[in-house]
Amino acid sequence: MPWYPLNLITFRNGKRSDSILTDYPSYPAARKGAPLSVSEAETIAIKGLTFVAANEELMTRFLALSGLDIADVKQLAGERSFLAGVISFLAGNEKDLIAFCEDQSIPPEQMAMVDHVLNHGSGDPLNEF
């Protein structure tokens, strides 16, 4: 069974399911056993930034907490460390995280892997050494 930062073994209708990712077949990382690529994690984080920017309340809070302004956000939008900050921001409020995940049809549990990949560069911990 592949390694994931969260226990993704769940039970559906009394039967064991090795991964809740199979419940989200349209999600790119739903390939059973496949780690999330850096490109996929960056794409999800850019969608997260778009989600934040589309909501005036979220964007105001993001700018206030990060100490950035709009020009900084535009300049930093392609940097992996900034994108990791966007994911951390969303993860800091469960309501916002769930709303983003539902909007993008991403399993909320997978956001821990997105955070891991953006911060460490690999969805497979065996390839990190």
ABEGO torsion letter per residue (X at the ends): XBBBABBABBBBGGBBBABAAAABAABAAABBGBBBBAAAAAAAAAAAAAAAAABAAAAAAAAAAAGBBAAAAAAAAABAAAAAAAAAAAAABAAAAAAAAAAAGBBAAAAAAAAAAAAAGBABAAAAX
